[in-house]
């Protein structure tokens, strides 16, 4: 699928990786864009570790909040809800 993250340069061969450039500036590409483009997901099965916070800084802070909220709501869904 075309996620719109990269574009083929004019008159370039589509099978060569160097033929592509980003469609947006890095600050305009979100984690959601990347997750949707790759078909990946966030893993909320475990609390975020201190190592993760140290490695990813500001992004880890935001992901930590999302992770905690997801975990709270997931705990409220019981088998009878499914």
N, CA, C and O atoms as a CHARMM CRD file, in Angstrom:
* protein
*
  328
    1    1 UNK  N      0.83200  -1.19100   0.00000 PROA 1      0.00000
    2    1 UNK  CA     0.00000   0.00000   0.00000 PROA 1      0.00000
    3    1 UNK  C      0.86800   1.24200   0.00000 PROA 1      0.00000
    4    1 UNK  O      2.04000   1.19200   0.37500 PROA 1      0.00000
    5    2 UNK  N      0.30800   2.32400  -0.40900 PROA 2      0.00000
    6    2 UNK  CA     1.03900   3.57800  -0.45100 PROA 2      0.00000
    7    2 UNK  C      0.74500   4.35800   0.81700 PROA 2      0.00000
    8    2 UNK  O     -0.35000   4.89500   0.98600 PROA 2      0.00000
    9    3 UNK  N      1.71400   4.41900   1.69800 PROA 3      0.00000
   10    3 UNK  CA     1.52900   5.11300   2.97500 PROA 3      0.00000
   11    3 UNK  C      1.86400   6.59300   2.86300 PROA 3      0.00000
   12    3 UNK  O      1.58800   7.36100   3.78500 PROA 3      0.00000
   13    4 UNK  N      2.45400   7.00000   1.74500 PROA 4      0.00000
   14    4 UNK  CA     2.77300   8.40800   1.56200 PROA 4      0.00000
   15    4 UNK  C      3.98900   8.88600   2.32500 PROA 4      0.00000
   16    4 UNK  O      4.16800  10.09100   2.49800 PROA 4      0.00000
   17    5 UNK  N      4.83000   7.97400   2.78700 PROA 5      0.00000
   18    5 UNK  CA     6.02600   8.37800   3.53700 PROA 5      0.00000
   19    5 UNK  C      7.23400   8.62700   2.63700 PROA 5      0.00000
   20    5 UNK  O      8.12300   9.40400   2.98600 PROA 5      0.00000
   21    6 UNK  N      7.26400   7.97400   1.49100 PROA 6      0.00000
   22    6 UNK  CA     8.35800   8.16600   0.54500 PROA 6      0.00000
   23    6 UNK  C      7.78700   8.36200  -0.85200 PROA 6      0.00000
   24    6 UNK  O      6.67600   7.93100  -1.15900 PROA 6      0.00000
   25    7 UNK  N      8.57900   9.02600  -1.69000 PROA 7      0.00000
   26    7 UNK  CA     8.17100   9.21000  -3.07800 PROA 7      0.00000
   27    7 UNK  C      9.34100   8.86100  -3.98700 PROA 7      0.00000
   28    7 UNK  O     10.50600   9.00700  -3.61500 PROA 7      0.00000
   29    8 UNK  N      9.00800   8.40200  -5.17100 PROA 8      0.00000
   30    8 UNK  CA     9.99900   8.05200  -6.17400 PROA 8      0.00000
   31    8 UNK  C     10.45400   9.33200  -6.86900 PROA 8      0.00000
   32    8 UNK  O      9.63700  10.12100  -7.34400 PROA 8      0.00000
   33    9 UNK  N     11.77400   9.52300  -6.92200 PROA 9      0.00000
   34    9 UNK  CA    12.30600  10.68600  -7.62500 PROA 9      0.00000
   35    9 UNK  C     11.98800  10.56300  -9.11300 PROA 9      0.00000
   36    9 UNK  O     11.89400   9.46600  -9.66400 PROA 9      0.00000
   37   10 UNK  N     11.82900  11.70300  -9.73200 PROA 10     0.00000
   38   10 UNK  CA    11.49500  11.73000 -11.15700 PROA 10     0.00000
   39   10 UNK  C     12.58400  11.04400 -11.98800 PROA 10     0.00000
   40   10 UNK  O     13.77600  11.27100 -11.77800 PROA 10     0.00000
   41   11 UNK  N     12.16200  10.21600 -12.92100 PROA 11     0.00000
   42   11 UNK  CA    13.04200   9.50700 -13.85300 PROA 11     0.00000
   43   11 UNK  C     14.02400   8.56900 -13.15700 PROA 11     0.00000
   44   11 UNK  O     15.14200   8.37900 -13.63300 PROA 11     0.00000
   45   12 UNK  N     13.61400   7.98600 -12.03600 PROA 12     0.00000
   46   12 UNK  CA    14.46800   7.04900 -11.29900 PROA 12     0.00000
   47   12 UNK  C     13.87000   5.64800 -11.37500 PROA 12     0.00000
   48   12 UNK  O     12.67700   5.48100 -11.62700 PROA 12     0.00000
   49   13 UNK  N     14.70800   4.65800 -11.15600 PROA 13     0.00000
   50   13 UNK  CA    14.27800   3.25700 -11.21900 PROA 13     0.00000
   51   13 UNK  C     13.64300   2.85000  -9.89100 PROA 13     0.00000
   52   13 UNK  O     14.26600   3.00600  -8.84100 PROA 13     0.00000
   53   14 UNK  N     12.40600   2.32800  -9.91800 PROA 14     0.00000
   54   14 UNK  CA    11.69800   2.01100  -8.67700 PROA 14     0.00000
   55   14 UNK  C     12.30200   0.87100  -7.85400 PROA 14     0.00000
   56   14 UNK  O     11.94800   0.72300  -6.68400 PROA 14     0.00000
   57   15 UNK  N     13.18100   0.07700  -8.40900 PROA 15     0.00000
   58   15 UNK  CA    13.77400  -1.02800  -7.65800 PROA 15     0.00000
   59   15 UNK  C     15.05200  -0.63500  -6.92000 PROA 15     0.00000
   60   15 UNK  O     15.61800  -1.45100  -6.19300 PROA 15     0.00000
   61   16 UNK  N     15.50500   0.58300  -7.09400 PROA 16     0.00000
   62   16 UNK  CA    16.71700   1.06400  -6.41300 PROA 16     0.00000
   63   16 UNK  C     16.31900   1.92600  -5.22100 PROA 16     0.00000
   64   16 UNK  O     15.56100   2.88700  -5.35800 PROA 16     0.00000
   65   17 UNK  N     16.83500   1.57200  -4.06500 PROA 17     0.00000
   66   17 UNK  CA    16.46000   2.28900  -2.83800 PROA 17     0.00000
   67   17 UNK  C     16.84900   3.76300  -2.89200 PROA 17     0.00000
   68   17 UNK  O     16.15400   4.60600  -2.32400 PROA 17     0.00000
   69   18 UNK  N     17.94200   4.08100  -3.56200 PROA 18     0.00000
   70   18 UNK  CA    18.37900   5.47600  -3.63800 PROA 18     0.00000
   71   18 UNK  C     17.47800   6.31300  -4.55400 PROA 18     0.00000
   72   18 UNK  O     17.66500   7.52500  -4.66300 PROA 18     0.00000
   73   19 UNK  N     16.52000   5.68500  -5.20000 PROA 19     0.00000
   74   19 UNK  CA    15.57500   6.39000  -6.07300 PROA 19     0.00000
   75   19 UNK  C     14.44900   7.06100  -5.29100 PROA 19     0.00000
   76   19 UNK  O     13.63000   7.77200  -5.87500 PROA 19     0.00000
   77   20 UNK  N     14.40000   6.84500  -3.98700 PROA 20     0.00000
   78   20 UNK  CA    13.31200   7.36400  -3.17200 PROA 20     0.00000
   79   20 UNK  C     13.79000   8.44500  -2.21200 PROA 20     0.00000
   80   20 UNK  O     14.93000   8.43100  -1.74800 PROA 20     0.00000
   81   21 UNK  N     12.90300   9.36700  -1.93000 PROA 21     0.00000
   82   21 UNK  CA    13.16500  10.41400  -0.94900 PROA 21     0.00000
   83   21 UNK  C     11.96200  10.48500  -0.00400 PROA 21     0.00000
   84   21 UNK  O     10.86100  10.07000  -0.36400 PROA 21     0.00000
   85   22 UNK  N     12.17700  11.01300   1.20600 PROA 22     0.00000
   86   22 UNK  CA    11.03200  11.16600   2.12300 PROA 22     0.00000
   87   22 UNK  C      9.99700  12.12200   1.54200 PROA 22     0.00000
   88   22 UNK  O     10.35100  13.12400   0.92200 PROA 22     0.00000
   89   23 UNK  N      8.73700  11.81700   1.74000 PROA 23     0.00000
   90   23 UNK  CA     7.64900  12.66400   1.24800 PROA 23     0.00000
   91   23 UNK  C      7.40400  13.85100   2.17900 PROA 23     0.00000
   92   23 UNK  O      6.83000  14.86400   1.78200 PROA 23     0.00000
   93   24 UNK  N      7.84800  13.70400   3.41400 PROA 24     0.00000
   94   24 UNK  CA     7.66000  14.75200   4.41700 PROA 24     0.00000
   95   24 UNK  C      8.96000  14.95200   5.18100 PROA 24     0.00000
   96   24 UNK  O      9.86100  14.11400   5.13600 PROA 24     0.00000
   97   25 UNK  N      9.04000  16.06700   5.87700 PROA 25     0.00000
   98   25 UNK  CA    10.18000  16.29400   6.77000 PROA 25     0.00000
   99   25 UNK  C     10.02800  15.37500   7.97900 PROA 25     0.00000
  100   25 UNK  O      8.91300  15.00200   8.34400 PROA 25     0.00000
  101   26 UNK  N     11.14500  15.01200   8.59600 PROA 26     0.00000
  102   26 UNK  CA    11.12000  14.08600   9.73200 PROA 26     0.00000
  103   26 UNK  C     10.17200  14.55800  10.82700 PROA 26     0.00000
  104   26 UNK  O      9.49100  13.74000  11.44500 PROA 26     0.00000
  105   27 UNK  N     10.11600  15.85100  11.07500 PROA 27     0.00000
  106   27 UNK  CA     9.25200  16.36100  12.14300 PROA 27     0.00000
  107   27 UNK  C      7.76600  16.27200  11.79000 PROA 27     0.00000
  108   27 UNK  O      6.91500  16.51100  12.64700 PROA 27     0.00000
  109   28 UNK  N      7.44800  15.93200  10.54000 PROA 28     0.00000
  110   28 UNK  CA     6.05400  15.79400  10.12100 PROA 28     0.00000
  111   28 UNK  C      5.59000  14.33600  10.08900 PROA 28     0.00000
  112   28 UNK  O      4.40500  14.06800   9.89200 PROA 28     0.00000
  113   29 UNK  N      6.51400  13.39900  10.28000 PROA 29     0.00000
  114   29 UNK  CA     6.18100  11.98200  10.25400 PROA 29     0.00000
  115   29 UNK  C      5.98100  11.49500  11.68500 PROA 29     0.00000
  116   29 UNK  O      6.87600  11.59800  12.52400 PROA 29     0.00000
  117   30 UNK  N      4.79700  10.96800  11.94400 PROA 30     0.00000
  118   30 UNK  CA     4.48100  10.52700  13.30000 PROA 30     0.00000
  119   30 UNK  C      4.73500   9.03600  13.47400 PROA 30     0.00000
  120   30 UNK  O      4.88400   8.29000  12.50600 PROA 30     0.00000
  121   31 UNK  N      4.77900   8.63200  14.71900 PROA 31     0.00000
  122   31 UNK  CA     4.88500   7.20800  15.01600 PROA 31     0.00000
  123   31 UNK  C      3.66500   6.47600  14.46600 PROA 31     0.00000
  124   31 UNK  O      3.79000   5.34900  13.98700 PROA 31     0.00000
  125   32 UNK  N      2.49500   7.09500  14.52700 PROA 32     0.00000
  126   32 UNK  CA     1.29000   6.48700  13.97300 PROA 32     0.00000
  127   32 UNK  C      1.45400   6.25100  12.47800 PROA 32     0.00000
  128   32 UNK  O      1.05400   5.20200  11.97300 PROA 32     0.00000
  129   33 UNK  N      2.04000   7.21100  11.76000 PROA 33     0.00000
  130   33 UNK  CA     2.29400   7.03300  10.32300 PROA 33     0.00000
  131   33 UNK  C      3.14400   5.79200  10.08000 PROA 33     0.00000
  132   33 UNK  O      2.85200   4.99700   9.18600 PROA 33     0.00000
  133   34 UNK  N      4.18500   5.63000  10.86900 PROA 34     0.00000
  134   34 UNK  CA     5.10800   4.50300  10.70100 PROA 34     0.00000
  135   34 UNK  C      4.42600   3.18700  11.06300 PROA 34     0.00000
  136   34 UNK  O      4.57700   2.19600  10.35000 PROA 34     0.00000
  137   35 UNK  N      3.67900   3.16900  12.16200 PROA 35     0.00000
  138   35 UNK  CA     2.98000   1.95400  12.57100 PROA 35     0.00000
  139   35 UNK  C      1.96500   1.52100  11.50800 PROA 35     0.00000
  140   35 UNK  O      1.85600   0.33700  11.19200 PROA 35     0.00000
  141   36 UNK  N      1.23700   2.47300  10.97000 PROA 36     0.00000
  142   36 UNK  CA     0.25400   2.14400   9.93900 PROA 36     0.00000
  143   36 UNK  C      0.93200   1.66100   8.66100 PROA 36     0.00000
  144   36 UNK  O      0.45800   0.72000   8.02400 PROA 36     0.00000
  145   37 UNK  N      2.03500   2.29800   8.28600 PROA 37     0.00000
  146   37 UNK  CA     2.74000   1.93000   7.05800 PROA 37     0.00000
  147   37 UNK  C      3.35700   0.53400   7.15000 PROA 37     0.00000
  148   37 UNK  O      3.41800  -0.19000   6.15600 PROA 37     0.00000
  149   38 UNK  N      3.80900   0.16600   8.33400 PROA 38     0.00000
  150   38 UNK  CA     4.47900  -1.12500   8.50800 PROA 38     0.00000
  151   38 UNK  C      3.54000  -2.21800   8.99800 PROA 38     0.00000
  152   38 UNK  O      3.91700  -3.38900   9.03700 PROA 38     0.00000
  153   39 UNK  N      2.32500  -1.84600   9.37100 PROA 39     0.00000
  154   39 UNK  CA     1.37900  -2.83200   9.88100 PROA 39     0.00000
  155   39 UNK  C      1.73400  -3.31200  11.28000 PROA 39     0.00000
  156   39 UNK  O      1.28600  -4.37900  11.69900 PROA 39     0.00000
  157   40 UNK  N      2.52000  -2.55000  11.99700 PROA 40     0.00000
  158   40 UNK  CA     2.93300  -2.91500  13.34800 PROA 40     0.00000
  159   40 UNK  C      1.96900  -2.33500  14.37400 PROA 40     0.00000
  160   40 UNK  O      1.00700  -1.65400  14.01900 PROA 40     0.00000
  161   41 UNK  N      2.23100  -2.60500  15.63500 PROA 41     0.00000
  162   41 UNK  CA     1.37100  -2.16200  16.71800 PROA 41     0.00000
  163   41 UNK  C      2.21900  -1.83400  17.94600 PROA 41     0.00000
  164   41 UNK  O      3.40800  -2.15000  18.00100 PROA 41     0.00000
  165   42 UNK  N      1.59100  -1.20300  18.91600 PROA 42     0.00000
  166   42 UNK  CA     2.24800  -0.95600  20.19700 PROA 42     0.00000
  167   42 UNK  C      2.00600  -2.15000  21.10200 PROA 42     0.00000
  168   42 UNK  O      0.91100  -2.71100  21.11900 PROA 42     0.00000
  169   43 UNK  N      3.00800  -2.53100  21.84000 PROA 43     0.00000
  170   43 UNK  CA     2.89300  -3.64400  22.76900 PROA 43     0.00000
  171   43 UNK  C      2.63000  -3.08500  24.16600 PROA 43     0.00000
  172   43 UNK  O      3.52600  -2.53500  24.80600 PROA 43     0.00000
  173   44 UNK  N      1.40500  -3.23300  24.62200 PROA 44     0.00000
  174   44 UNK  CA     1.01500  -2.71000  25.94000 PROA 44     0.00000
  175   44 UNK  C      0.90400  -3.81400  26.97500 PROA 44     0.00000
  176   44 UNK  O      0.28500  -3.62600  28.02200 PROA 44     0.00000
  177   45 UNK  N      1.49100  -4.94800  26.69500 PROA 45     0.00000
  178   45 UNK  CA     1.38600  -6.08000  27.60500 PROA 45     0.00000
  179   45 UNK  C      2.24000  -5.93800  28.86000 PROA 45     0.00000
  180   45 UNK  O      2.01200  -6.64400  29.84200 PROA 45     0.00000
  181   46 UNK  N      3.20000  -5.05300  28.84100 PROA 46     0.00000
  182   46 UNK  CA     4.09900  -4.88100  29.98600 PROA 46     0.00000
  183   46 UNK  C      4.28900  -3.39400  30.27900 PROA 46     0.00000
  184   46 UNK  O      4.17800  -2.56200  29.38000 PROA 46     0.00000
  185   47 UNK  N      4.57000  -3.06700  31.52400 PROA 47     0.00000
  186   47 UNK  CA     4.91800  -1.67600  31.83400 PROA 47     0.00000
  187   47 UNK  C      6.22400  -1.30200  31.13200 PROA 47     0.00000
  188   47 UNK  O      7.06700  -2.15900  30.86500 PROA 47     0.00000
  189   48 UNK  N      6.37400  -0.03800  30.84600 PROA 48     0.00000
  190   48 UNK  CA     7.60100   0.43400  30.19500 PROA 48     0.00000
  191   48 UNK  C      8.72900   0.44800  31.22100 PROA 48     0.00000
  192   48 UNK  O      8.53800   0.85600  32.36700 PROA 48     0.00000
  193   49 UNK  N      9.90300  -0.00100  30.79400 PROA 49     0.00000
  194   49 UNK  CA    11.05700  -0.11200  31.69300 PROA 49     0.00000
  195   49 UNK  C     11.85500   1.18500  31.76300 PROA 49     0.00000
  196   49 UNK  O     11.73100   2.05800  30.90400 PROA 49     0.00000
  197   50 UNK  N     12.66900   1.29100  32.79500 PROA 50     0.00000
  198   50 UNK  CA    13.55700   2.44300  32.94600 PROA 50     0.00000
  199   50 UNK  C     14.52900   2.53600  31.77000 PROA 50     0.00000
  200   50 UNK  O     14.86700   3.63000  31.31800 PROA 50     0.00000
  201   51 UNK  N     14.97200   1.38400  31.28400 PROA 51     0.00000
  202   51 UNK  CA    15.89300   1.35800  30.14200 PROA 51     0.00000
  203   51 UNK  C     15.23500   1.98700  28.91000 PROA 51     0.00000
  204   51 UNK  O     15.87600   2.72900  28.16600 PROA 51     0.00000
  205   52 UNK  N     13.95400   1.68300  28.70300 PROA 52     0.00000
  206   52 UNK  CA    13.22500   2.26300  27.58200 PROA 52     0.00000
  207   52 UNK  C     13.17300   3.78400  27.71300 PROA 52     0.00000
  208   52 UNK  O     13.39200   4.50200  26.73700 PROA 52     0.00000
  209   53 UNK  N     12.88300   4.27500  28.92400 PROA 53     0.00000
  210   53 UNK  CA    12.84600   5.72400  29.15700 PROA 53     0.00000
  211   53 UNK  C     14.20700   6.34500  28.88600 PROA 53     0.00000
  212   53 UNK  O     14.29000   7.41100  28.27700 PROA 53     0.00000
  213   54 UNK  N     15.27000   5.69400  29.32800 PROA 54     0.00000
  214   54 UNK  CA    16.62100   6.21400  29.11900 PROA 54     0.00000
  215   54 UNK  C     16.98200   6.24000  27.63700 PROA 54     0.00000
  216   54 UNK  O     17.65500   7.16100  27.17500 PROA 54     0.00000
  217   55 UNK  N     16.54300   5.24800  26.90700 PROA 55     0.00000
  218   55 UNK  CA    16.91000   5.12100  25.49900 PROA 55     0.00000
  219   55 UNK  C     16.12100   6.06300  24.59000 PROA 55     0.00000
  220   55 UNK  O     16.67000   6.59900  23.62700 PROA 55     0.00000
  221   56 UNK  N     14.83000   6.26900  24.89200 PROA 56     0.00000
  222   56 UNK  CA    13.97700   7.00600  23.96500 PROA 56     0.00000
  223   56 UNK  C     13.50700   8.37100  24.45800 PROA 56     0.00000
  224   56 UNK  O     12.75400   9.04500  23.75600 PROA 56     0.00000
  225   57 UNK  N     13.92200   8.78600  25.62000 PROA 57     0.00000
  226   57 UNK  CA    13.68100  10.14300  26.10000 PROA 57     0.00000
  227   57 UNK  C     12.24900  10.62200  26.01900 PROA 57     0.00000
  228   57 UNK  O     11.34100  10.01000  26.58200 PROA 57     0.00000
  229   58 UNK  N     12.05400  11.73400  25.30800 PROA 58     0.00000
  230   58 UNK  CA    10.74900  12.38600  25.24500 PROA 58     0.00000
  231   58 UNK  C      9.67900  11.47900  24.63300 PROA 58     0.00000
  232   58 UNK  O      8.53200  11.48000  25.08200 PROA 58     0.00000
  233   59 UNK  N     10.04800  10.71600  23.62100 PROA 59     0.00000
  234   59 UNK  CA     9.08100   9.78900  23.01800 PROA 59     0.00000
  235   59 UNK  C      8.63600   8.74600  24.03300 PROA 59     0.00000
  236   59 UNK  O      7.46600   8.36600  24.05600 PROA 59     0.00000
  237   60 UNK  N      9.55400   8.27800  24.87100 PROA 60     0.00000
  238   60 UNK  CA     9.22000   7.27300  25.88600 PROA 60     0.00000
  239   60 UNK  C      8.23200   7.83400  26.89700 PROA 60     0.00000
  240   60 UNK  O      7.35900   7.10800  27.37100 PROA 60     0.00000
  241   61 UNK  N      8.35400   9.09400  27.22900 PROA 61     0.00000
  242   61 UNK  CA     7.41700   9.70000  28.17300 PROA 61     0.00000
  243   61 UNK  C      5.99700   9.64500  27.61600 PROA 61     0.00000
  244   61 UNK  O      5.06000   9.28400  28.32800 PROA 61     0.00000
  245   62 UNK  N      5.84200  10.00200  26.34900 PROA 62     0.00000
  246   62 UNK  CA     4.52000   9.97200  25.72100 PROA 62     0.00000
  247   62 UNK  C      4.01700   8.54300  25.58000 PROA 62     0.00000
  248   62 UNK  O      2.84900   8.26000  25.84900 PROA 62     0.00000
  249   63 UNK  N      4.89700   7.64600  25.15800 PROA 63     0.00000
  250   63 UNK  CA     4.50800   6.24400  25.01000 PROA 63     0.00000
  251   63 UNK  C      4.17800   5.61400  26.35500 PROA 63     0.00000
  252   63 UNK  O      3.30400   4.75100  26.44200 PROA 63     0.00000
  253   64 UNK  N      4.86900   6.04000  27.39500 PROA 64     0.00000
  254   64 UNK  CA     4.58400   5.52900  28.73300 PROA 64     0.00000
  255   64 UNK  C      3.17100   5.86500  29.17000 PROA 64     0.00000
  256   64 UNK  O      2.49400   5.03800  29.78100 PROA 64     0.00000
  257   65 UNK  N      2.72200   7.07300  28.86300 PROA 65     0.00000
  258   65 UNK  CA     1.35700   7.48000  29.20000 PROA 65     0.00000
  259   65 UNK  C      0.34900   6.65800  28.41200 PROA 65     0.00000
  260   65 UNK  O     -0.62700   6.16000  28.97200 PROA 65     0.00000
  261   66 UNK  N      0.58600   6.51700  27.11400 PROA 66     0.00000
  262   66 UNK  CA    -0.31800   5.71000  26.27600 PROA 66     0.00000
  263   66 UNK  C     -0.36200   4.28000  26.78500 PROA 66     0.00000
  264   66 UNK  O     -1.43300   3.68400  26.89800 PROA 66     0.00000
  265   67 UNK  N      0.79600   3.74000  27.08900 PROA 67     0.00000
  266   67 UNK  CA     0.88900   2.36700  27.57300 PROA 67     0.00000
  267   67 UNK  C      0.09400   2.19200  28.86900 PROA 67     0.00000
  268   67 UNK  O     -0.65500   1.22500  29.01100 PROA 67     0.00000
  269   68 UNK  N      0.25100   3.10600  29.79500 PROA 68     0.00000
  270   68 UNK  CA    -0.43200   2.99900  31.07800 PROA 68     0.00000
  271   68 UNK  C     -1.94100   3.11500  30.91400 PROA 68     0.00000
  272   68 UNK  O     -2.69100   2.36400  31.53600 PROA 68     0.00000
  273   69 UNK  N     -2.38900   4.04600  30.08500 PROA 69     0.00000
  274   69 UNK  CA    -3.82500   4.20300  29.85600 PROA 69     0.00000
  275   69 UNK  C     -4.40000   2.95700  29.18400 PROA 69     0.00000
  276   69 UNK  O     -5.46700   2.47800  29.56800 PROA 69     0.00000
  277   70 UNK  N     -3.69600   2.43700  28.18700 PROA 70     0.00000
  278   70 UNK  CA    -4.16400   1.21900  27.50600 PROA 70     0.00000
  279   70 UNK  C     -4.26400   0.06600  28.48800 PROA 70     0.00000
  280   70 UNK  O     -5.22900  -0.69800  28.45600 PROA 70     0.00000
  281   71 UNK  N     -3.27000  -0.06600  29.36200 PROA 71     0.00000
  282   71 UNK  CA    -3.27800  -1.15400  30.34100 PROA 71     0.00000
  283   71 UNK  C     -4.46200  -1.01600  31.29800 PROA 71     0.00000
  284   71 UNK  O     -5.09200  -2.01400  31.64900 PROA 71     0.00000
  285   72 UNK  N     -4.76500   0.19200  31.71500 PROA 72     0.00000
  286   72 UNK  CA    -5.89500   0.41300  32.62100 PROA 72     0.00000
  287   72 UNK  C     -7.20000  -0.01800  31.94400 PROA 72     0.00000
  288   72 UNK  O     -7.99900  -0.74300  32.53600 PROA 72     0.00000
  289   73 UNK  N     -7.41200   0.42600  30.71200 PROA 73     0.00000
  290   73 UNK  CA    -8.64600   0.07800  30.00500 PROA 73     0.00000
  291   73 UNK  C     -8.71200  -1.39900  29.65500 PROA 73     0.00000
  292   73 UNK  O     -9.78600  -1.99600  29.72100 PROA 73     0.00000
  293   74 UNK  N     -7.58900  -2.00100  29.28300 PROA 74     0.00000
  294   74 UNK  CA    -7.58500  -3.42600  28.96400 PROA 74     0.00000
  295   74 UNK  C     -7.93700  -4.27900  30.18400 PROA 74     0.00000
  296   74 UNK  O     -8.56300  -5.33100  30.04900 PROA 74     0.00000
  297   75 UNK  N     -7.53300  -3.82300  31.38000 PROA 75     0.00000
  298   75 UNK  CA    -7.86500  -4.56600  32.59600 PROA 75     0.00000
  299   75 UNK  C     -9.36300  -4.52200  32.88100 PROA 75     0.00000
  300   75 UNK  O     -9.88300  -5.38700  33.58600 PROA 75     0.00000
  301   76 UNK  N    -10.05900  -3.52500  32.34000 PROA 76     0.00000
  302   76 UNK  CA   -11.49200  -3.39600  32.58900 PROA 76     0.00000
  303   76 UNK  C    -12.33500  -4.22100  31.62500 PROA 76     0.00000
  304   76 UNK  O    -13.54300  -4.34600  31.82300 PROA 76     0.00000
  305   77 UNK  N    -11.72600  -4.78600  30.58800 PROA 77     0.00000
  306   77 UNK  CA   -12.46900  -5.60400  29.63400 PROA 77     0.00000
  307   77 UNK  C    -12.37600  -7.06000  30.09000 PROA 77     0.00000
  308   77 UNK  O    -11.29100  -7.63700  30.14900 PROA 77     0.00000
  309   78 UNK  N    -13.51600  -7.63200  30.40700 PROA 78     0.00000
  310   78 UNK  CA   -13.55000  -9.00400  30.88600 PROA 78     0.00000
  311   78 UNK  C    -14.00200  -9.95500  29.77900 PROA 78     0.00000
  312   78 UNK  O    -14.44500  -9.51900  28.71700 PROA 78     0.00000
  313   79 UNK  N    -13.88700 -11.21900  30.03100 PROA 79     0.00000
  314   79 UNK  CA   -14.32000 -12.22000  29.05800 PROA 79     0.00000
  315   79 UNK  C    -15.79600 -12.06600  28.70700 PROA 79     0.00000
  316   79 UNK  O    -16.19800 -12.31500  27.57000 PROA 79     0.00000
  317   80 UNK  N    -16.59400 -11.65900  29.67500 PROA 80     0.00000
  318   80 UNK  CA   -18.02100 -11.49800  29.39400 PROA 80     0.00000
  319   80 UNK  C    -18.29700 -10.31000  28.46300 PROA 80     0.00000
  320   80 UNK  O    -19.34700 -10.25300  27.82400 PROA 80     0.00000
  321   81 UNK  N    -17.36200  -9.37100  28.38900 PROA 81     0.00000
  322   81 UNK  CA   -17.49600  -8.24300  27.45000 PROA 81     0.00000
  323   81 UNK  C    -17.21600  -8.68600  26.02400 PROA 81     0.00000
  324   81 UNK  O    -17.67400  -8.05300  25.07200 PROA 81     0.00000
  325   82 UNK  N    -16.47700  -9.75500  25.87500 PROA 82     0.00000
  326   82 UNK  CA   -16.10300 -10.21600  24.54900 PROA 82     0.00000
  327   82 UNK  C    -17.16700 -11.11900  24.02100 PROA 82     0.00000
  328   82 UNK  O    -17.05000 -11.62500  22.90500 PROA 82     0.00000
